[in-house]
Amino acid sequence: MKENVLPTLIFLCLLLLFPEKILSTESIEMQLNSIRTALVAGATEMSFNHVTQKNLYDLIDGGAEVYIRAGLIKGFHQKLKKDSALVLEIMVMQMKNSRKADKLQKNQKGSNADCGSLTQVPDVFFCHEEASGGVFSVSSFDNYYVELTIWGKTSKKTGAALTEKTLSKIYHAISKGS
């Protein structure tokens, strides 16, 4: 019994001094993996990259500093092939807090963006706009910021439906992990 007391005390001291280091790294990874798994269902993964402050400059040609200043902790960048005509490019980033994720969403949405709430989750908002050859959307859930670009021939209605379906998958994966 006495031999178990010292390791427990050390763990509790470390937990008090560095709670984010002990608890969050594993839970962040589990939550990000849960999101990735939910997104891959029904699609073919073309590429996947972990996103950190260090490698973001390699993944984004210019503009990485915006995400780092906004409080990026960790995330992923993924490309999925949905069918023969559509490619989804998804970037999910965990930010330091929900306020920073919301602020980044507001700053990154285009001036011509249509904003609304998810049908299945009315308290979650997203903004999307037609981009050259596709649809670009931004959203935030809790302390996660999400960018979704759908490339390929798609109508505005189909693009909006696929955006909503994809963002709902991400939202539900985050909700299960919370």
N, C-alpha and C positions, 0 to 999 in steps of 0.2 A: 504494500500500500504506500509506504513512504517513498519508494523509488518512482512512483507515478506522479508524485506531487511536484517535483522539480521541473520535469518537462512541461507539465501543465502550467506552472507558474511562468516559465519562460515564454510559452506560447501566448498566454494572456498578456504579458508585458509587450510582446511584439505586436499583438493585436491592437493594443492601446496606442502604441507608437506609430504603427504603419498599417492601419486597417485596410486601406485601399490596395496595398501590395499583396496582402495575404488572401483577402476574400475576392477581390474583383477580377484579377487576372484570369483565374479559372472560369468564373461565371461569365465573364465577357466572351471568352473563347467558346464556351458552350452555347451561349445565346447566338453568337455569330454563326456557328456551325448549324444551329437549328434554323436560322434564316436561310442559309445557303441550301440546306436540304429541302426546305419548303419550296424554294424557287426552282430548283433543278427538276422537280416532279413535273413531268409532261413536256420537258424540253431537253435539248442536248447542250451540255456545257462545252463552249468553245475555248474559253480561257478563264482563269481565276488567279487573282493576286491578293495577298494580304496587303492592307494599307496601314502604314505607320507614318509618323512624322518624318522619319528618315528616308523612306522609299517613295513618298508621294511625289517628290520632284521627278522621279523616273517615270511615274505613271501619268502625270499630268504635265503637258508641255505648257508651262506658264500657269500662274494662278494657284499653285500649291499653297502659297503663303496665306491666301484667303482662308483656307480650311484650317491651317495650323493656328492662325490668330484667333479663329472662331472656337478653338478648344478641342481639336481632334485628339482623341485618345488612340483609337484603333478602328479598323473596319476591313472592308474588302471591295474589290472591283471585279465584276464578273460579266462575261458575255455569254448569252444563251441563244441558241437557234430554236425558235418556236415552231416554225414550219419552213417550207421551202422559200418563203418570201420575207420572213420577219426575223430580225435579230434584236434582242433586248440587251442593252448595256446598262448595268446596274451598279451603283456605288452606294454602299451602306456604310455610314460612319458613326461610331459612337463618339459623342461630344461630352465635354465635362459636365454639362447639365442641360436640362430641357430648355431653359431660357436661351442658351447659346445655340441650340439646335433650331429653335423657332426663329431666332434672329437671322441665322444663316439662310433659312428657307426664304424669309422675306427679302433678303438681299440678293439671292440668286434667282428669284423668279423673274421672268422677262416682263417687260412693260406691257406686252400684249397678251399676257397669260390669263387664261380662264381659271378662276379659283372656285372650288366647291368642296363639299365634304363627301367622304366615301358613303355609298348607299348603305352598306352593312355596318359601318361605324361612323355615324353622323358627327361625332365630336372630333374626328380626324380630318384635317383639311389638306388639300393638295392643289397645286397650281400647275397647269399644263398649257403648252402652246405648240403650234405646229412649227417644226423646224424644217430646214432643207432636207427633204427626203424622209421625214419622220415626225415623231412627237417627242417633246422633252417635258419632263415633269419633275417637280421638287416637292418634298413633303418632310414632315418631322413627326416622330412619335416618341414620347417621353424624351430621352436624351439622345435619340438617334436621328440623324439627318440622312435623307435618301434622295438620290438623283436617278432617274430612269429615262433612258432614251430608247425609243423604239424606231429601228431603222427598217425601211422597206416600204413596199407599196401597201398602203392601208388608208382607209377612209378615216375621216375625223371621228366618226362614230365608233368604228372598230378600234382605233387607237385609244380613245377614251375608255372603252370597255376593257381593253387589255391592260391599260394603266391601272384602272380601278381593281381589277382582279389581282394584278401583281402586288400593288400596294397593300391590298387586304391580306395577301399571304404573308407579307413582311410584318404587318401589324399583328396578326394572330401569332406568328412565331415569336415576336417580341413579348406579347402578352403572356404566352405560356411560360416563357423563361423568367418573368418578373416575380 
